[in-house]
Amino acid sequence: MYNDRFSEVFLSISKHLKSADLPMVDGLIYICTVLRKTFDHYDWVGFYFADLDKKMLHLKAYSGNPVEHQQIPFGKGICGQVAVSNQNFIVPDVNAQDNYLACSIDVKSEIVIPLFLEGQNIGQIDIDSHKINPFCDKDVQLLEAVCDLIAKTYSKTLLQL
């Protein structure tokens, strides 16, 4: 990771998770809150986790305004597409996306990064922004590192989902 604010935030999150010994949902809420409050282009931050049998994503933690999309079928919206593709998905302008689930009229762009455990996509971090095209490589690196940290920190809990 870069030696800058993104790295500092990651190190701070990592230290806090290790020292606080938080249950998974509390840790996820902490991460969502820190990310949303630290970066002005992160207006909503949430974690969805997969029910692989039912091919459905379930919102487990978030920071920002409440959303109606507590469950998302695989393939639907940006999150649902990431559940199928297993690839990062950056949407610079949500208005240009055909398969987009609107959470708020204020959302202009979105980034979704899958969370892997033992090589399987079990969830994702989803970030909405009220700005057009604000996400860069540093965001991707930070969010991939956060997803890896969650997989390592909460592997036992995640295996039981």
Backbone torsions as a table, in degrees:
resi	resn	phi	psi	omega
1	MET	NA	159.2	179.9
2	TYR	-68.4	155.4	177.6
3	ASN	-91.8	81.5	-175.8
4	ASP	-160.1	-160.3	-177.6
5	ARG	-59.8	-37.6	178.2
6	PHE	-60.3	-45.4	179.1
7	SER	-65.3	-41.7	179.4
8	GLU	-60.7	-43.0	179.8
9	VAL	-64.6	-43.9	179.2
10	PHE	-60.9	-46.4	-179.8
11	LEU	-62.2	-39.5	178.3
12	SER	-64.0	-45.6	178.2
13	ILE	-61.5	-46.1	-178.6
14	SER	-60.0	-47.4	179.7
15	LYS	-62.3	-43.0	-178.6
16	HIS	-64.5	-44.2	180.0
17	LEU	-61.9	-40.4	-178.8
18	LYS	-71.3	-38.7	-176.5
19	SER	-82.2	-31.4	-174.9
20	ALA	-85.6	-18.4	-178.9
21	ASP	48.8	52.4	-177.1
22	LEU	-78.6	144.3	168.5
23	PRO	-59.5	156.8	-171.7
24	MET	-54.4	-51.9	-176.1
25	VAL	-61.8	-40.0	177.3
26	ASP	-63.2	-40.4	177.2
27	GLY	-64.1	-41.1	178.5
28	LEU	-65.1	-42.5	178.0
29	ILE	-62.8	-42.1	177.7
30	TYR	-58.0	-48.0	-179.5
31	ILE	-61.3	-46.9	179.6
32	CYS	-57.2	-45.6	-177.4
33	THR	-66.1	-45.7	180.0
34	VAL	-61.5	-46.8	-179.0
35	LEU	-62.5	-45.7	-177.7
36	ARG	-64.7	-39.3	-177.8
37	LYS	-78.9	-22.8	-176.8
38	THR	-84.6	-40.3	-174.5
39	PHE	-109.4	120.2	-174.4
40	ASP	-69.7	-10.9	176.3
41	HIS	-97.7	7.4	174.2
42	TYR	-104.5	94.1	-176.7
43	ASP	-91.9	-21.6	174.4
44	TRP	-148.1	130.7	-179.5
45	VAL	-130.5	128.1	179.9
46	GLY	-147.2	160.9	175.7
47	PHE	-118.6	125.2	172.8
48	TYR	-108.3	142.1	176.1
49	PHE	-124.3	148.2	-170.6
50	ALA	-90.9	138.3	162.0
51	ASP	-99.1	99.5	-172.2
52	LEU	-66.3	-32.4	179.3
53	ASP	-68.5	-42.0	-177.8
54	LYS	-91.9	-4.4	-179.0
55	LYS	52.8	55.2	-177.0
56	MET	-138.7	139.3	173.6
57	LEU	-96.5	142.3	179.6
58	HIS	-125.6	129.5	177.3
59	LEU	-71.2	122.9	-178.6
60	LYS	-105.9	-30.4	-177.5
61	ALA	-159.7	148.1	176.8
62	TYR	-159.8	166.0	171.8
63	SER	-136.2	128.2	-176.7
64	GLY	132.6	-168.9	179.9
65	ASN	-66.4	144.6	176.8
66	PRO	-58.6	148.7	179.1
67	VAL	-123.8	153.7	179.2
68	GLU	-80.9	-16.9	-176.1
69	HIS	-86.1	75.8	176.8
70	GLN	-79.2	-26.4	177.5
71	GLN	-132.3	138.0	-179.9
72	ILE	-134.1	125.1	176.9
73	PRO	-68.5	145.3	174.2
74	PHE	-53.1	136.8	177.3
75	GLY	92.7	-18.2	-176.4
76	LYS	-97.6	131.8	-179.9
77	GLY	70.2	-177.8	-178.7
78	ILE	-67.6	-45.7	179.6
79	CYS	-60.7	-45.1	179.4
80	GLY	-63.1	-34.3	177.3
81	GLN	-68.8	-37.9	178.3
82	VAL	-67.2	-34.2	177.2
83	ALA	-61.6	-29.6	-179.5
84	VAL	-90.2	-42.8	-173.3
85	SER	-81.4	-25.3	-175.1
86	ASN	62.7	24.0	-177.6
87	GLN	-121.6	150.0	171.2
88	ASN	-57.9	148.1	178.1
89	PHE	-138.5	115.8	176.1
90	ILE	-110.9	126.4	179.5
91	VAL	-114.2	102.2	-178.9
92	PRO	-63.6	-32.5	-179.1
93	ASP	-144.7	108.2	-176.1
94	VAL	-63.3	-24.2	179.0
95	ASN	-66.8	-18.6	179.7
96	ALA	-90.6	0.1	-178.0
97	GLN	-99.6	128.6	177.2
98	ASP	-73.4	-40.9	-174.3
99	ASN	-101.9	60.8	-177.7
100	TYR	-114.9	133.1	174.5
101	LEU	-97.8	112.1	-178.5
102	ALA	-74.3	126.8	175.9
103	CYS	-99.8	-26.1	-178.8
104	SER	-161.4	147.6	177.8
105	ILE	-67.8	-16.9	-179.3
106	ASP	-79.9	-18.1	-176.9
107	VAL	-70.7	127.6	179.8
108	LYS	-112.9	-27.8	-178.9
109	SER	-149.6	165.5	-175.2
110	GLU	-151.4	148.6	172.4
111	ILE	-133.7	134.5	178.5
112	VAL	-131.2	127.9	-179.0
113	ILE	-122.0	124.9	-179.8
114	PRO	-69.8	152.6	177.7
115	LEU	-113.9	120.5	-176.2
116	PHE	-107.9	142.0	171.8
117	LEU	-132.9	122.7	-178.2
118	GLU	51.6	41.4	176.0
119	GLY	80.2	-0.2	-178.8
120	GLN	-109.5	136.0	177.2
121	ASN	-74.4	107.3	-176.4
122	ILE	-108.6	-5.5	-178.2
123	GLY	179.3	-164.8	-177.1
124	GLN	-168.1	156.2	169.5
125	ILE	-101.6	136.4	-176.2
126	ASP	-125.2	127.4	179.3
127	ILE	-127.8	128.6	175.3
128	ASP	-106.0	144.5	177.8
129	SER	-128.6	147.4	176.0
130	HIS	-89.3	7.2	178.4
131	LYS	-110.7	149.7	175.0
132	ILE	-80.6	130.6	172.1
133	ASN	51.0	52.5	-178.6
134	PRO	-91.6	-12.0	-170.7
135	PHE	-86.5	142.0	-178.2
136	CYS	-133.6	-177.3	179.9
137	ASP	-58.8	-33.9	179.2
138	LYS	-63.7	-38.5	176.5
139	ASP	-61.6	-46.4	-179.6
140	VAL	-59.3	-48.1	-179.1
141	GLN	-61.6	-43.5	178.8
142	LEU	-62.1	-48.8	-174.9
143	LEU	-69.9	-35.0	173.6
144	GLU	-63.7	-41.7	179.0
145	ALA	-65.3	-39.3	177.9
146	VAL	-63.9	-43.6	178.7
147	CYS	-63.0	-41.4	176.4
148	ASP	-62.3	-41.6	178.8
149	LEU	-61.7	-43.4	178.6
150	ILE	-62.1	-44.3	-179.7
151	ALA	-61.1	-40.4	-179.6
152	LYS	-74.1	-42.2	-175.8
153	THR	-70.7	-38.6	-172.3
154	TYR	-117.3	27.6	-174.9
155	SER	-56.9	-42.1	-179.1
156	LYS	-63.8	-43.2	178.8
157	THR	-66.7	-43.5	-178.3
158	LEU	-63.9	-34.0	178.6
159	LEU	-65.3	-21.5	-178.9
160	GLN	-91.4	-6.2	-179.7
161	LEU	-67.0	NA	NA
